[in-house]
Amino acid sequence: MAQEESCKAIAVDFNQDASCLAVATNDGFKIVCCDPFRICFHSTSGGVRLVRMLFQTSLVATVGAGLQLTQSPRSVFLHNLSESVHVPALEFKDTVLNVRMNCGWIVIALETEILAYLLETMKCFAPIPSNRNPKGLLALSITSSPSLIAFPGSLDKEAHPGDVAVFELKPEGPQKGGVLNAHLHELSGVALSSDGARMATASARVEFLGGTFWVGRFSGSLSLPGPLLFFICPAKCASFAAVRSVTHSFCFFLFCLSLSSSHGTLQAVAFFPHDWFIWDRILSLYTGYFD
């Protein structure tokens, strides 16, 4: 009982289809099934700062919290839960800030570069330079064909904090799709739809918060930059709240976008499509305040 009481959650994350919840704790991690709601796996191998689960498979990636020598924040640990097999850790020179997976790739964000591993062979391609990215902003499309990643990045050596770089991951190596001049100020969030056809971005300054969208799957290739389809200014814009995160999902005929801010607000916006490629009408808007 005392051991359960000392267990504290550090971070939580849904798997790609939201069927399971991965919880990083100070003594390990837990995998929780959402329906029915129950703990289906519990590891006490040491403090974990970040945990990612690949769909409903047995593959889980973790990053140590640095609370024990065996759980380094500069390492990514891959676990096969069904066979209790631990793949040798991926070691890096800097702290691992984010990890994303789909069925074809595992992508890792460090402060100034992005590394992509082909999941089948664990082949690592040359690091992709990024803008300084202390938040570890990284988005990966859920589908593996095409596999798109988005992160803070610029075309030239002079870094522009509001730029977003988009790459397509292919077996022969990452290919640059383009760079979007999304905002004038530092990015605070970037998210891709499950198929990689749309992107939402947010800046650290509320007056430049917007949704940047493009259609990029014509003939299997990217088409960037695409049109800016809408711009959102959230509640309390006069008080300059900082947008902390942006996430979105696509379901049937609705496109849903959620935003959280430093003022404890959560906004949910749903968009109704004029057709599959043009989003031109806000269907509903909800703003909630949390203490």
N, C-alpha and C positions, 0 to 999 in steps of 0.2 A: 504493500500500500504506500509506503514511504517513497519507494522508487517511482510509482506512478505519479505521485504528487510533485516530485522533483522534475518530471518531464515537462519541458516547455516548448511550445511551437515557435519556430523561427520563421518559416515561410510555408505557403501553401500554393498548389498549382494543380489545375485540372489537366487530365490527359486530353488528347486531341478531340475526342468525341464526348467529353464531359461525363463519361460513364464511371470514372474513378477520380479520386482526389489524392494527390501525393502531398504528404506533410513532412517537412523537414523539422527535426527537433534537436535539442541539445544533447541527446544521447543516441541519435540515429535517425530513422525515418519510418513512416507508416504509409501504407497504401490502403485507402478506404474505398470500398465499393459504394456507389451512390444508391443503387436499387437492387436488392434491399440494402439499407444503410448498415454497414458492418466493416470492421477492420479485417482485411484479408491477408495482410502481411505486416510484420513489425520487426525491424532490425534495430539492434542496440550496439552497433559496431563503433559508435562514436559520433560526436556532434556533426551535424550536416547543416549547411547554410542554404543549399539549393538542391531540389530534387525534381527530375523530369521523368515521366513515364510515357512509353511509346504505345499509344492506343491501349488495347487490352492485352498486350503481349507481356511476356515476362522480362522484357528489357527495361531497365531503369538506370538513369544516369544521375550521379550525385556529385556535389562539390563540398568539400569539407569546410567546417566552420573555424578550423584552427584551434579548437579547444583541446585536441590531443595531437601528438606528433604524427599519428597515423592518418589523420584527417586534414591534409594540407589544403588551404584555399587556392593553391596553385595547381591542383590536380583535379582531373575528372575521373571518377570511378564508375565503371560499367558493371552492372549486376545482372545475372541471369537468375531470377527469383525461383523459377521452377526447378532448377538443378542446384541452387545455392552455389553457383560458380561465379567467381570474381575475375573479370578480365583484367590484365595488367593496366594500371592507371596511366592516363595520358598526362604527362608532366609538362608544365609550362614555366616560362621565366617570370611571368607576372600573375597577379591574381585573376582567377577566372570570374568574370562578371555576369555571364549569362550562357546558357546552353539551350539549344533548340534541336528537336529531332522530328523527322518524318520517316517514312518507310525506306527512303533511299539515302538519307544524309543525317549526319550529326554535325551541327555548326556551333562554334564556340567563340564568344566575344571576349577579347581582352581590351585593355584601355585604348590601344592605338591600332589594333589589327583584328581581323576576323579569320578564323581557320575553319576550313570545311573538310570533313572526312567522309569518304564513300563508305556507307555503313556495311556493305557486303564484304569488303576487303580491308576496311579501316585504312585505306590509302589516304594520306594527307597531301593536299595540294599546297602550292606556295601561298603564304599568308597574304590576305587582301588588306592593304592599308586603309585605315579609317580616320576620320576626325577624332580628336580626343573625346573619348566616350566613357566618362566615369560612371554613368548609370548603367552601362552595358546594354544600351538600346539595340535590339535585334529582333527582326521579324522573319519568320520562315513559313512559306505556304505549306499547308497540311498535305496537299497532294504532292506526289513525287514526280509527276509529269504534267507541266513543268515544275521544277523546284526553284522558287524564287526567294531571294533574301533581300532585305532592306535594312539599312543602318546609316548612321551619320557619315557622310562622305562627300568629298568635293572633287572637281575635275582637275584643278591645278594644285600647286604646292601651298597656295594661300588658302587656308581652311576657312570656309564660310559656315558658321555654326548652324544655320537653318537648312543646309543642303542634305538631301537624302540620296544615297547611292543604291541602285538596284542591280543585282547580278542574277543571272540564271546559272544554276549548278548543273553541269553536264558531266558524264563519265570522263570526258577528255579534259575537264577542268572548268572552273568558273569563267563565265563570259559576262562582260559588263553590258548591261542593258541601257544605262544612262544615269544621269544625275538630275534630280529635280530641285529647283530652287524653291523649296516649300515655304520657308519662313525667313524673317529677318533676324530673329533671335534664336537662342539655343533651343534645340529640340528637347521636349520632355516626354514624347511618346511617339511610337510608330507601330502600325499594325497592318497586316495583310489579310485579305479575305482567304478562305480556305483554298480556293482555286488560284489565288495569286492575281486575279483580274482587277482587284481594287485595293487601294491603299488609303489609310487614314493617318494623318500626322497631327501633332500638337506641339506648340512652342511653349517655352517657359514663361512668356509674357502673354497674358490673356487676350490682349487686343489683337494678337496675331494667331489666334487659334483657328484652325480651319481643317476641312477635310479635303485631301487631295486625291483625286481618283483618275485612273486611266484604264483603258481597255488594252491589254497587251498580249492577246493570244491569237492574233490573226495569223493564219498559216503556220502556227507553232512557233512564232517569233515574237519578240517584244516590240512594242511600238511606244517609244517614250520621247519627250514627255507627253502625257495625255492632258485632256482638259480638266480644269478645276471646276467641279460640278456643284459644289456648295461651300459656303463659308459660315461658320457658327461662332457666335460670341456668347459665351455662357453667362449664367447669372452672376451678379456682383462684379460686373466688368469694371465698374467705377472704382472699385477698391483693389484692382490689380491682383486678383488671386492667381496663384501659380497653378497651372494644370500639371498634375502629377502623373497621370496615366491615361491612355486611350486604348480601348479595345472595341472590337466589333465582330459581328457574326452575320451570316446570310442564311435565311431560312425561308423557303417557299418564295413568296413575292415581297418579302420585307427585308430591308437592310437595317440592322440595329447598331447603333453607336453609343457607347457609354464613356463618360468622362468623369474623372475625379479631380478635385482641386485641394489646395492647401487650406481652404476655408471649411473643409469638412462637407463639401457638397458633392453629390453624385447626380449626374444628368444622364438620362436615357433618351435617345432620339431614334425614332423609326421613320424610314423613308419608303415611299411607295414608288415603284419604277414606272416610268412612262413606257419603257420597253426594257429589254434585258441589258441594254448598254447605256441608257440615258436615265439618270436619276434626277428628277426635276421637281419633286413635290414633297414637302415635309408632312408626314402623316400625323405625328403626335410628338409631344415634348413633355418630359417629366423631370422635375428637379426635386431632389430630396436633400435634407440637411441632417447631418449626424453629429452628435456630440462626441 
